[in-house]
């Protein structure tokens, strides 16, 4: 069996902002292991997302960064206090909205941890053809079965141009 290449869509995405503001944790069972991600405060006052495997803290963690959620709402609305900041994970000096989990290799990281070059995250060429949606495949089949009549299109185009000149 061929080793199939992984793409970003094949990984499990964990929204950092939801994890911090709404749920407070993220848990998933992969095989016989329970992976948990939870925001945590360090002794120096900074905040991180800590990794737990089967309720045991692991040395892996990601620094959290927050920016104010600014903007204007219509009709005098305001952004609620509980949503006034947007949270990110910091990795390599950059902020990321999501952490990704590879369920086969049990690795966790940001997009650049899995794909150092941005073009590697998305299918190209034959791989892109293999991942086409049903709708795209149906459109291609329709074009093959019912090709547009060139004469009718050319005639319509000439009529349209003539009408535009008037």
C-alpha contacts under 8 A as a table, 3 or more apart, distances in Angstrom:
res1	aa1	res2	aa2	distance
6	X	10	X	6.21
6	X	11	X	7.91
6	X	121	X	7.92
7	X	10	X	5.43
7	X	11	X	7.18
7	X	120	X	7.33
7	X	121	X	4.98
7	X	122	X	5.69
7	X	123	X	6.78
8	X	11	X	5.54
8	X	111	X	7.65
8	X	121	X	5.06
8	X	122	X	6.45
9	X	12	X	7.76
9	X	122	X	7.87
10	X	102	X	7.88
11	X	100	X	5.98
11	X	101	X	5.66
11	X	102	X	5.23
11	X	103	X	7.30
12	X	100	X	5.43
12	X	101	X	5.00
12	X	102	X	6.56
12	X	103	X	7.52
13	X	98	X	6.13
13	X	99	X	5.91
13	X	100	X	4.65
13	X	101	X	6.57
14	X	19	X	7.58
14	X	26	X	7.72
14	X	98	X	5.31
14	X	99	X	5.11
14	X	100	X	6.07
14	X	101	X	7.82
15	X	18	X	5.52
15	X	19	X	6.22
15	X	97	X	6.16
15	X	98	X	4.71
15	X	99	X	6.77
16	X	19	X	4.94
16	X	20	X	6.25
16	X	87	X	6.43
16	X	88	X	6.07
16	X	89	X	6.98
16	X	97	X	5.67
16	X	98	X	5.44
16	X	99	X	6.93
17	X	20	X	5.35
17	X	21	X	5.98
17	X	22	X	7.84
17	X	86	X	6.16
17	X	87	X	4.91
17	X	88	X	6.66
17	X	97	X	6.96
18	X	21	X	5.28
18	X	22	X	5.05
18	X	23	X	6.39
18	X	24	X	7.81
19	X	22	X	6.01
19	X	23	X	5.31
19	X	24	X	5.16
19	X	25	X	5.55
19	X	26	X	6.49
19	X	38	X	7.48
19	X	39	X	7.78
20	X	23	X	6.69
20	X	24	X	5.10
20	X	25	X	7.27
20	X	38	X	7.86
20	X	39	X	6.35
20	X	87	X	7.26
21	X	24	X	6.46
21	X	82	X	7.28
21	X	83	X	7.21
23	X	26	X	7.37
24	X	38	X	6.34
24	X	39	X	6.83
25	X	36	X	6.94
25	X	37	X	5.57
25	X	38	X	4.50
25	X	39	X	7.03
26	X	36	X	5.48
26	X	37	X	5.05
26	X	38	X	6.57
27	X	34	X	6.89
27	X	35	X	5.60
27	X	36	X	4.39
27	X	37	X	6.53
28	X	34	X	5.86
28	X	35	X	5.36
28	X	36	X	6.63
29	X	32	X	6.88
29	X	33	X	5.67
29	X	34	X	4.42
29	X	35	X	6.13
30	X	33	X	5.44
30	X	34	X	6.42
30	X	35	X	7.43
30	X	103	X	6.49
33	X	53	X	6.57
33	X	54	X	5.94
34	X	52	X	7.97
34	X	53	X	5.59
34	X	54	X	4.84
34	X	55	X	7.47
35	X	51	X	7.23
35	X	52	X	5.83
35	X	53	X	4.76
35	X	54	X	6.47
35	X	55	X	7.93
36	X	51	X	5.86
36	X	52	X	4.93
36	X	53	X	6.34
36	X	54	X	7.86
36	X	55	X	7.41
37	X	49	X	6.34
37	X	50	X	5.68
37	X	51	X	4.89
37	X	52	X	6.33
38	X	49	X	5.37
38	X	50	X	5.47
38	X	51	X	6.85
39	X	47	X	6.93
39	X	48	X	5.70
39	X	49	X	4.29
39	X	50	X	6.17
40	X	47	X	5.70
40	X	48	X	5.35
40	X	49	X	5.86
40	X	50	X	6.38
41	X	45	X	6.28
41	X	46	X	5.94
41	X	47	X	4.54
41	X	48	X	6.34
42	X	45	X	5.43
42	X	46	X	5.43
42	X	47	X	5.93
42	X	48	X	7.17
43	X	46	X	7.45
46	X	63	X	7.79
46	X	64	X	7.88
47	X	63	X	6.23
47	X	64	X	5.58
47	X	65	X	7.99
48	X	61	X	6.27
48	X	62	X	5.31
48	X	63	X	4.30
48	X	64	X	5.07
49	X	61	X	5.49
49	X	62	X	5.17
49	X	63	X	6.44
49	X	64	X	6.79
50	X	57	X	7.27
50	X	58	X	7.41
50	X	60	X	6.63
50	X	61	X	4.59
50	X	62	X	6.78
51	X	57	X	6.07
51	X	58	X	5.57
51	X	59	X	7.55
51	X	60	X	6.03
51	X	61	X	6.08
52	X	55	X	5.33
52	X	56	X	5.10
52	X	57	X	4.39
52	X	58	X	5.56
53	X	56	X	5.28
53	X	57	X	6.59
53	X	58	X	6.89
58	X	61	X	7.85
62	X	89	X	6.13
62	X	90	X	6.58
62	X	91	X	7.27
63	X	89	X	5.75
63	X	90	X	5.41
63	X	91	X	7.61
64	X	87	X	6.70
64	X	88	X	5.70
64	X	89	X	4.76
64	X	90	X	6.04
65	X	87	X	5.69
65	X	88	X	5.10
65	X	89	X	6.05
65	X	90	X	6.44
65	X	95	X	7.37
66	X	85	X	6.08
66	X	86	X	5.50
66	X	87	X	4.51
66	X	88	X	6.21
67	X	85	X	5.53
67	X	86	X	5.48
67	X	87	X	6.76
68	X	84	X	5.97
68	X	85	X	4.42
68	X	86	X	6.28
69	X	79	X	7.87
69	X	83	X	7.34
69	X	84	X	4.98
69	X	85	X	4.76
69	X	86	X	5.80
70	X	84	X	7.48
72	X	77	X	7.63
72	X	78	X	7.34
73	X	76	X	6.36
73	X	77	X	5.05
73	X	78	X	6.18
73	X	79	X	7.74
74	X	77	X	5.87
79	X	83	X	6.56
79	X	84	X	6.11
80	X	83	X	5.45
80	X	84	X	6.20
81	X	84	X	5.19
82	X	85	X	7.81
83	X	86	X	7.33
87	X	97	X	7.33
88	X	95	X	5.61
88	X	96	X	5.34
88	X	97	X	5.04
88	X	98	X	7.58
89	X	95	X	5.49
89	X	96	X	5.19
89	X	97	X	6.48
89	X	98	X	7.37
89	X	99	X	7.72
90	X	93	X	6.20
90	X	94	X	5.50
90	X	95	X	4.58
90	X	96	X	6.37
91	X	94	X	5.45
91	X	95	X	6.47
91	X	96	X	7.52
91	X	110	X	7.28
96	X	99	X	7.60
96	X	110	X	6.89
96	X	111	X	7.92
98	X	110	X	6.61
98	X	111	X	7.79
99	X	108	X	6.90
99	X	109	X	5.46
99	X	110	X	4.85
99	X	111	X	7.24
100	X	108	X	5.66
100	X	109	X	5.46
100	X	110	X	5.78
100	X	111	X	6.82
101	X	106	X	6.87
101	X	107	X	5.87
101	X	108	X	4.56
101	X	109	X	6.77
102	X	105	X	5.79
102	X	106	X	5.50
102	X	107	X	5.36
102	X	108	X	6.46
103	X	106	X	5.11
103	X	107	X	7.29
109	X	112	X	7.90
109	X	113	X	5.58
109	X	114	X	6.94
110	X	113	X	5.22
110	X	114	X	6.82
111	X	114	X	5.50
111	X	115	X	5.94
111	X	116	X	7.80
112	X	115	X	4.77
112	X	116	X	4.68
112	X	117	X	7.20
112	X	118	X	7.54
113	X	116	X	6.22
115	X	118	X	6.31
115	X	120	X	5.89
115	X	121	X	5.85
116	X	120	X	7.75
117	X	120	X	5.74
117	X	121	X	7.66
118	X	121	X	5.83
118	X	122	X	7.97
119	X	122	X	6.06
120	X	123	X	7.37
123	X	127	X	5.36
123	X	128	X	4.75
123	X	131	X	7.78
124	X	127	X	5.53
124	X	128	X	4.72
124	X	129	X	7.84
125	X	128	X	5.28
125	X	129	X	6.50
126	X	129	X	4.98
126	X	130	X	6.24
127	X	130	X	5.09
127	X	131	X	6.37
128	X	131	X	5.13
128	X	132	X	6.40
129	X	132	X	5.37
132	X	136	X	6.17
132	X	137	X	6.64
133	X	136	X	5.34
133	X	137	X	6.43
134	X	137	X	5.11
134	X	138	X	6.12
135	X	138	X	5.07
135	X	139	X	6.26
136	X	139	X	5.16
136	X	140	X	6.36
137	X	140	X	5.23
137	X	141	X	6.25
138	X	141	X	5.07
138	X	142	X	6.10
139	X	142	X	5.03
139	X	143	X	6.28
140	X	143	X	5.18
140	X	144	X	6.38
141	X	144	X	5.11
141	X	145	X	6.15
142	X	145	X	5.14
142	X	146	X	5.70
142	X	147	X	7.72
143	X	146	X	5.28
143	X	147	X	5.15
143	X	148	X	7.60
144	X	147	X	5.90
148	X	153	X	7.57
149	X	152	X	5.47
149	X	153	X	6.41
150	X	153	X	5.15
150	X	154	X	6.03
151	X	154	X	5.14
151	X	155	X	6.05
152	X	155	X	5.10
152	X	156	X	6.01
153	X	156	X	5.05
153	X	157	X	6.00
154	X	157	X	5.04
154	X	158	X	6.21
155	X	158	X	5.15
155	X	159	X	6.21
156	X	159	X	5.10
156	X	160	X	6.05
157	X	160	X	5.05
157	X	161	X	6.20
158	X	161	X	5.19
158	X	162	X	6.15
159	X	162	X	5.08
159	X	163	X	6.16
160	X	163	X	5.15
160	X	164	X	6.23
161	X	164	X	5.07
161	X	165	X	6.38
162	X	165	X	5.31
162	X	166	X	6.74
163	X	166	X	5.40
